[in-house]
Amino acid sequence: MRILIAEDDLISRKFLSRFLSKYGDCDLVVDGMEALDAYMMAIKEKNAYDLICLDIMMPNVDGVKVLKIIRQLEEQNNISSDERCKVIMTTALADTQFVQKSFEIGCDAYAAKPIDTERLVEVMKKLGLIKDSIE
């Protein structure tokens, strides 16, 4: 699995990277512009991400805007809904408005910080990213 972690907080970024690296190769970015650059490079190289963990509150471009652009790019590149990357929004915010907006735009799941790894594994299973045998 190919994973992009877009997270401006160093501790959260390291935590997610350490945890998710057993499921696939992780690329790390620290803001929304880097996330978009990484995504576009992956599409250009025909090596798309399977999973993007996207922090809602990031510098330069927030996660909600990044998600919107990713979904627009998928549409422009004729990527079908079952082939598009899975996006899990992460946030420490209790503001449901951002979460609701993310689902309206097309995120696949939401994870509150601090990340509950057992729950994250369940979400990844439901999204078809991992099988039951990997733990």
C-alpha positions as CSV (number, residue, x, y, z in Angstrom):
1,M,0.0,0.0,0.0
2,R,1.2,3.5,-0.8
3,I,0.4,6.0,2.0
4,L,0.7,9.8,2.2
5,I,0.7,11.4,5.7
6,A,-0.1,15.1,5.6
7,E,0.4,16.4,9.2
8,D,2.1,19.6,10.4
9,D,2.5,18.3,14.0
10,L,5.9,16.5,14.3
11,I,4.8,14.1,17.0
12,S,1.5,13.1,15.2
13,R,3.4,12.7,11.9
14,K,6.1,10.4,13.5
15,F,3.4,8.4,15.3
16,L,1.3,7.9,12.2
17,S,4.4,7.1,10.1
18,R,5.7,4.5,12.6
19,F,2.3,2.9,12.9
20,L,1.3,2.9,9.2
21,S,4.8,1.8,7.9
22,K,3.9,-1.8,8.7
23,Y,1.1,-1.6,6.2
24,G,2.9,0.1,3.4
25,D,5.4,2.8,2.2
26,C,4.7,6.2,3.8
27,D,5.5,9.6,2.4
28,L,5.4,12.5,4.9
29,V,4.5,16.1,4.2
30,V,4.0,19.0,6.6
31,D,1.5,21.3,4.9
32,G,-1.3,21.4,2.4
33,M,0.9,22.6,-0.6
34,E,3.3,19.7,-0.1
35,A,0.4,17.3,0.1
36,L,-0.9,18.5,-3.2
37,D,2.5,18.4,-4.8
38,A,3.0,14.8,-3.6
39,Y,-0.4,13.8,-4.8
40,M,0.1,15.4,-8.3
41,M,3.5,13.8,-8.6
42,A,2.1,10.4,-7.7
43,I,-0.6,10.8,-10.4
44,K,1.9,12.0,-13.0
45,E,4.1,9.0,-12.3
46,K,1.1,6.6,-12.4
47,N,1.9,5.5,-8.8
48,A,-1.1,6.8,-7.0
49,Y,-1.6,6.7,-3.2
50,D,-4.0,4.1,-1.8
51,L,-4.4,6.1,1.5
52,I,-4.0,9.7,2.5
53,C,-4.1,10.7,6.2
54,L,-4.9,14.3,6.0
55,D,-4.9,16.7,8.9
56,I,-7.7,19.2,8.7
57,M,-5.7,22.2,10.2
58,M,-2.4,22.7,8.3
59,P,-0.4,25.7,7.2
60,N,-0.7,27.2,3.7
61,V,-3.6,25.1,2.5
62,D,-5.9,23.4,5.0
63,G,-6.9,19.7,4.7
64,V,-10.5,20.4,3.6
65,K,-9.2,22.5,0.6
66,V,-6.6,19.8,-0.2
67,L,-9.3,17.1,-0.2
68,K,-11.5,19.2,-2.5
69,I,-8.6,19.6,-5.0
70,I,-7.7,15.9,-4.8
71,R,-11.3,14.9,-5.6
72,Q,-11.4,17.4,-8.5
73,L,-8.1,16.1,-9.9
74,E,-9.4,12.5,-9.7
75,E,-12.5,13.6,-11.6
76,Q,-10.4,15.5,-14.3
77,N,-8.2,12.4,-14.7
78,N,-11.2,10.1,-15.0
79,I,-10.3,8.1,-11.9
80,S,-13.4,6.1,-11.0
81,S,-14.8,6.3,-7.5
82,D,-13.7,2.7,-6.6
83,E,-10.1,3.5,-7.8
84,R,-9.7,6.8,-6.1
85,C,-7.5,7.1,-3.0
86,K,-9.0,6.6,0.4
87,V,-8.8,9.7,2.6
88,I,-8.9,9.7,6.3
89,M,-9.2,13.2,7.8
90,T,-7.4,13.6,11.2
91,T,-8.0,16.5,13.6
92,A,-7.7,17.5,17.2
93,L,-10.6,19.8,16.7
94,A,-14.0,19.1,18.2
95,D,-15.6,21.3,15.5
96,T,-18.0,19.0,13.6
97,Q,-18.5,21.7,10.9
98,F,-15.0,20.8,9.4
99,V,-15.7,17.1,9.7
100,Q,-19.1,17.4,8.0
101,K,-17.6,19.5,5.2
102,S,-14.9,16.9,4.7
103,F,-17.5,14.1,4.3
104,E,-19.5,16.3,1.9
105,I,-16.4,16.8,-0.3
106,G,-15.6,13.1,-0.2
107,C,-13.4,11.9,2.6
108,D,-13.8,8.2,3.5
109,A,-13.3,8.4,7.2
110,Y,-12.4,10.6,10.1
111,A,-10.0,10.0,13.0
112,A,-9.8,12.2,16.1
113,K,-6.5,12.9,17.7
114,P,-4.9,11.3,19.6
115,I,-5.3,8.5,17.1
116,D,-6.8,5.3,18.4
117,T,-4.7,2.7,16.5
118,E,-7.2,-0.1,17.0
119,R,-10.0,2.0,15.6
120,L,-7.7,3.1,12.7
121,V,-7.1,-0.5,11.8
122,E,-10.8,-1.2,11.8
123,V,-11.4,1.8,9.5
124,M,-8.7,0.6,7.2
125,K,-10.3,-2.9,7.1
126,K,-13.7,-1.4,6.3
127,L,-12.2,0.7,3.5
128,G,-10.7,-2.5,2.0
129,L,-7.1,-1.3,2.5
130,I,-6.0,-4.2,4.7
131,K,-7.0,-7.7,5.5
132,D,-7.9,-9.2,8.9
133,S,-4.6,-11.1,9.0
134,I,-2.3,-8.0,9.4
135,E,-2.2,-6.7,13.0
